[in-house]
């Protein structure tokens, strides 16, 4: 299975911004939806944003209007621009691809840590 590689996390103050990157083979984007997930303390893993093969983007209600998902096809990279960060955005962020029925692959990467201070 293909494993996507996340980067770009770090420490930000509330109201600040961070940009996460997810690198994957071009074939992943060609045949699969790709999504950012996060695991925050005390909560189950949450799907944050998702881009379909056709380019349709969906966001979790908790991040809509603050986070922007976009892809640079020349770099086979998916970005998650996170603005107006809140302490509750703190967590480990992963990207992964989904199968035809919308289930994430079992091949999770290391993730990238985002910490937002109040």
C-alpha positions as CSV (number, residue, x, y, z in Angstrom):
1,X,0.0,0.0,0.0
2,X,1.0,3.6,-0.6
3,X,1.9,5.7,2.3
4,X,1.4,9.5,2.0
5,X,3.9,11.8,3.7
6,X,2.8,14.7,5.9
7,X,4.7,17.8,6.9
8,X,4.4,21.4,8.0
9,X,3.0,21.1,11.5
10,X,4.3,23.2,14.4
11,X,3.3,25.6,17.1
12,X,1.0,28.6,16.5
13,X,-0.8,31.0,18.6
14,X,-4.6,31.2,18.6
15,X,-5.6,33.2,15.6
16,X,-2.5,32.3,13.7
17,X,-1.9,30.1,10.6
18,X,-0.1,27.0,9.5
19,X,0.1,25.2,6.2
20,X,0.3,21.4,6.1
21,X,1.6,19.5,3.1
22,X,0.8,15.9,1.9
23,X,2.9,14.3,-0.7
24,X,1.7,11.4,-2.7
25,X,2.2,9.6,-6.1
26,X,0.2,11.2,-8.8
27,X,-1.7,7.9,-9.2
28,X,-3.2,8.4,-5.8
29,X,-4.8,11.7,-6.8
30,X,-5.9,10.2,-10.1
31,X,-7.8,7.3,-8.7
32,X,-8.6,8.2,-5.1
33,X,-10.2,10.8,-2.9
34,X,-7.6,12.2,-0.5
35,X,-8.3,13.6,2.9
36,X,-6.8,15.2,5.9
37,X,-7.7,13.8,9.3
38,X,-6.8,14.7,12.8
39,X,-6.7,13.1,16.1
40,X,-7.2,15.5,19.0
41,X,-6.9,14.5,22.7
42,X,-9.9,12.7,24.0
43,X,-11.7,12.5,20.6
44,X,-11.8,9.9,17.9
45,X,-10.1,10.6,14.6
46,X,-11.9,13.2,12.6
47,X,-12.0,13.9,8.9
48,X,-11.1,17.5,8.5
49,X,-11.2,18.1,4.7
50,X,-11.4,15.9,1.6
51,X,-10.9,16.3,-2.1
52,X,-12.5,14.0,-4.6
53,X,-10.9,12.7,-7.7
54,X,-13.0,15.3,-9.6
55,X,-11.8,18.1,-7.4
56,X,-14.8,18.5,-5.2
57,X,-13.8,19.6,-1.7
58,X,-15.6,19.1,1.6
59,X,-14.8,20.4,5.1
60,X,-15.8,19.4,8.5
61,X,-18.1,21.9,10.1
62,X,-15.6,22.7,12.7
63,X,-13.0,24.0,10.2
64,X,-15.2,25.3,7.4
65,X,-14.4,29.0,6.7
66,X,-11.0,28.7,8.4
67,X,-9.2,25.9,6.6
68,X,-8.6,25.7,2.9
69,X,-7.7,22.5,1.0
70,X,-5.9,22.9,-2.3
71,X,-3.7,20.8,-4.5
72,X,-0.6,21.6,-6.5
73,X,-0.7,19.0,-9.3
74,X,2.8,20.0,-10.5
75,X,4.2,18.8,-7.2
76,X,1.7,16.0,-6.4
77,X,1.1,17.7,-3.1
78,X,-2.1,18.4,-1.2
79,X,-2.0,21.4,1.1
80,X,-4.2,22.3,4.1
81,X,-4.0,26.0,4.8
82,X,-5.2,26.6,8.4
83,X,-6.1,30.1,9.4
84,X,-7.7,31.5,12.5
85,X,-6.4,28.6,14.5
86,X,-8.0,27.7,17.8
87,X,-6.6,25.7,20.7
88,X,-9.1,23.0,19.9
89,X,-7.3,22.5,16.5
90,X,-4.4,21.0,18.4
91,X,-3.7,17.5,17.4
92,X,-1.9,15.0,15.1
93,X,-2.8,15.6,11.5
94,X,-2.7,12.8,8.9
95,X,-3.4,12.6,5.2
96,X,-4.6,9.4,3.6
97,X,-6.4,8.2,0.6
98,X,-9.8,6.7,0.5
99,X,-11.1,3.6,-1.3
100,X,-14.1,3.5,-3.6
101,X,-16.5,3.3,-0.6
102,X,-14.9,6.1,1.3
103,X,-12.9,4.1,3.7
104,X,-9.4,5.3,4.5
105,X,-6.5,3.0,3.6
106,X,-4.9,1.1,6.5
107,X,-1.5,2.7,5.6
108,X,-1.4,5.6,7.9
109,X,1.7,7.8,8.0
110,X,3.4,9.4,11.0
111,X,1.3,12.5,10.9
112,X,2.3,16.0,11.7
113,X,1.7,17.7,15.1
114,X,-0.2,20.9,15.3
115,X,-0.2,22.7,18.6
116,X,-2.2,25.9,19.1
117,X,-1.6,27.9,22.2
118,X,-4.2,30.3,23.7
